[in-house]
Amino acid sequence: MSPGTFTCDKELNGYIRFVESQEIHSAYPAAKDKKLAVSIDFAKALSADAACFIDTASQALQEAGLTLTFTIDSI
């Protein structure tokens, strides 16, 4: 796992814990009964490993009740 992928993995796991623990409802009461999403903006095209990671992460987030979206800002 590349350093960037590892960092992304840690962040996404934090979001999952935040939602699964219901802490999100204490921090953001208006989020109750809302569909939740994580959005990632990438600065460049994804490598094959990164794309595979995003697919796996998307499935894990869906299981936690979150949707994963991403954009690639190619310059």
Backbone as JSON, one array per atom type, in Angstrom:
{
  "sequence": "MSPGTFTCDKELNGYIRFVESQEIHSAYPAAKDKKLAVSIDFAKALSADAACFIDTASQALQEAGLTLTFTIDSI",
  "N": [[0.86, -1.17, 0.0], [0.66, 2.13, -0.93], [2.05, 5.21, 0.46], [0.18, 7.35, 0.18], [-2.21, 5.97, -0.29], [-2.39, 4.56, 2.09], [-2.79, 6.67, 3.91], [-5.28, 7.63, 3.01], [-6.82, 5.35, 3.53], [-6.71, 5.29, 6.35], [-8.1, 7.66, 6.93], [-10.66, 7.12, 5.81], [-11.42, 4.93, 7.38], [-11.69, 6.24, 9.79], [-13.92, 7.86, 9.24], [-15.85, 5.86, 8.93], [-15.9, 4.76, 11.55], [-16.84, 7.02, 12.91], [-19.44, 7.26, 11.93], [-20.58, 4.68, 12.43], [-20.44, 4.56, 15.22], [-22.36, 6.27, 15.95], [-21.66, 8.78, 16.69], [-21.71, 10.81, 14.89], [-24.3, 11.79, 14.95], [-24.43, 13.14, 17.32], [-22.57, 15.16, 16.9], [-23.53, 16.31, 14.56], [-26.59, 16.89, 14.51], [-28.54, 17.32, 12.53], [-27.94, 15.48, 10.62], [-29.18, 13.14, 11.12], [-31.11, 10.5, 9.92], [-30.46, 11.09, 7.3], [-28.99, 10.58, 4.05], [-25.65, 9.68, 3.84], [-22.48, 10.72, 2.61], [-19.14, 10.3, 1.39], [-16.78, 12.26, -0.12], [-14.12, 12.4, -2.36], [-11.52, 14.28, -3.71], [-9.27, 13.96, -6.22], [-6.03, 14.89, -7.31], [-4.78, 13.97, -9.55], [-4.84, 11.41, -12.13], [-5.88, 8.11, -11.17], [-3.78, 5.45, -10.09], [-3.52, 1.96, -11.0], [-3.51, 0.43, -8.66], [-4.55, 2.28, -6.83], [-7.11, 2.69, -7.89], [-8.2, 0.14, -7.51], [-8.14, 0.11, -4.73], [-10.01, 2.16, -4.2], [-12.37, 0.98, -5.19], [-12.65, -1.17, -3.39], [-12.82, 0.27, -0.99], [-15.16, 1.7, -1.44], [-17.09, -0.33, -1.35], [-16.81, -1.13, 1.35], [-17.56, 1.22, 2.66], [-20.22, 1.44, 1.8], [-21.34, -0.71, 3.15], [-21.27, 0.34, 5.68], [-23.17, 2.23, 5.48], [-22.61, 4.49, 3.99], [-21.98, 6.5, 1.08], [-19.55, 6.55, -1.47], [-18.0, 8.98, -3.36], [-16.03, 10.34, -6.03], [-13.79, 12.65, -7.61], [-11.61, 13.54, -10.32], [-9.24, 15.84, -10.77], [-7.73, 16.71, -13.33], [-4.91, 18.38, -14.47]],
  "CA": [[0.0, 0.0, 0.0], [1.47, 3.34, -1.02], [1.79, 6.14, 1.57], [-1.06, 8.08, -0.06], [-3.33, 5.04, -0.1], [-2.46, 4.29, 3.53], [-3.4, 7.85, 4.53], [-6.68, 7.61, 2.62], [-7.42, 4.25, 4.27], [-6.88, 5.73, 7.74], [-9.17, 8.67, 6.95], [-11.95, 6.47, 5.56], [-11.75, 4.15, 8.57], [-12.16, 7.21, 10.78], [-15.3, 8.22, 8.9], [-16.7, 4.71, 9.24], [-16.07, 4.72, 13.01], [-17.65, 8.19, 13.28], [-20.83, 6.96, 11.59], [-21.04, 3.48, 13.12], [-20.55, 4.83, 16.65], [-23.46, 7.24, 16.08], [-21.11, 10.06, 17.11], [-22.1, 11.8, 13.9], [-25.58, 12.39, 15.31], [-24.15, 14.11, 18.39], [-21.85, 16.29, 16.31], [-24.36, 16.91, 13.51], [-27.95, 16.38, 14.69], [-29.31, 17.4, 11.28], [-27.57, 14.35, 9.77], [-30.01, 11.99, 11.44], [-32.02, 10.06, 8.85], [-30.0, 11.59, 5.99], [-28.02, 9.76, 3.35], [-24.33, 10.24, 4.07], [-21.52, 10.43, 1.54], [-17.76, 10.75, 1.48], [-16.33, 12.69, -1.44], [-12.67, 12.57, -2.44], [-11.05, 14.97, -4.91], [-7.9, 13.59, -6.53], [-5.35, 15.88, -8.15], [-4.34, 13.35, -10.81], [-5.46, 10.12, -12.42], [-5.57, 7.04, -10.22], [-3.02, 4.28, -10.52], [-4.34, 0.74, -10.94], [-3.64, 0.07, -7.24], [-5.45, 3.24, -6.19], [-8.47, 2.4, -8.37], [-8.61, -1.07, -6.81], [-8.42, 0.53, -3.36], [-11.27, 2.92, -4.2], [-13.45, 0.01, -5.34], [-12.78, -1.88, -2.12], [-13.27, 1.24, 0.01], [-16.55, 2.0, -1.74], [-17.9, -1.44, -0.82], [-16.78, -1.05, 2.81], [-18.36, 2.37, 3.07], [-21.63, 1.11, 1.58], [-21.74, -1.58, 4.26], [-21.42, 1.2, 6.85], [-24.24, 3.18, 5.21], [-22.08, 5.68, 3.34], [-21.7, 6.45, -0.34], [-18.26, 7.15, -1.82], [-17.9, 9.6, -4.68], [-14.74, 10.98, -6.21], [-13.51, 13.36, -8.85], [-10.2, 13.65, -10.66], [-8.98, 17.17, -11.32], [-6.54, 16.66, -14.17], [-4.45, 19.71, -14.86]],
  "C": [[0.9, 1.23, 0.0], [1.15, 4.27, 0.15], [0.48, 6.91, 1.4], [-2.29, 7.21, 0.15], [-3.5, 4.73, 1.38], [-3.13, 5.44, 4.26], [-4.9, 7.88, 4.24], [-7.43, 6.52, 3.39], [-7.68, 4.64, 5.71], [-8.03, 6.72, 7.85], [-10.54, 8.02, 6.78], [-12.37, 5.62, 6.75], [-12.25, 5.05, 9.69], [-13.59, 7.63, 10.51], [-16.26, 7.08, 9.23], [-16.95, 4.62, 10.74], [-17.0, 5.84, 13.48], [-19.14, 7.92, 13.02], [-21.35, 5.77, 12.4], [-21.22, 3.68, 14.62], [-21.72, 5.76, 16.98], [-22.98, 8.61, 16.58], [-21.51, 11.17, 16.13], [-23.4, 12.51, 14.29], [-25.44, 13.36, 16.48], [-23.51, 15.36, 17.81], [-22.7, 17.05, 15.29], [-25.78, 16.37, 13.61], [-28.78, 16.38, 13.41], [-29.0, 16.23, 10.36], [-28.44, 13.12, 10.03], [-31.02, 11.74, 10.32], [-31.66, 10.62, 7.47], [-29.08, 10.55, 5.36], [-26.67, 10.44, 3.48], [-23.38, 9.81, 2.96], [-20.15, 10.97, 1.9], [-17.34, 11.09, 0.06], [-14.84, 12.95, -1.4], [-12.34, 13.24, -3.77], [-9.58, 14.62, -5.1], [-7.31, 14.62, -7.48], [-4.91, 15.3, -9.48], [-5.0, 11.99, -10.96], [-5.0, 9.06, -11.43], [-4.71, 5.96, -10.86], [-3.95, 3.07, -10.45], [-4.55, 0.32, -9.49], [-4.62, 1.0, -6.53], [-6.89, 3.0, -6.62], [-9.03, 1.16, -7.69], [-8.97, -0.73, -5.36], [-9.76, 1.26, -3.27], [-12.47, 1.98, -4.34], [-13.71, -0.72, -4.03], [-13.32, -0.96, -1.03], [-14.74, 1.57, -0.2], [-17.48, 0.92, -1.18], [-17.96, -1.39, 0.7], [-17.63, 0.1, 3.33], [-19.85, 2.1, 2.88], [-22.15, 0.22, 2.7], [-21.96, -0.79, 5.54], [-22.51, 2.26, 6.64], [-23.8, 4.47, 4.57], [-21.9, 5.44, 1.85], [-20.36, 7.12, -0.58], [-18.35, 7.71, -3.23], [-16.5, 10.2, -4.79], [-14.68, 11.67, -7.55], [-12.0, 13.38, -9.07], [-10.01, 14.96, -11.37], [-7.68, 17.14, -12.1], [-6.16, 18.06, -14.61], [-3.7, 19.6, -16.16]]
}
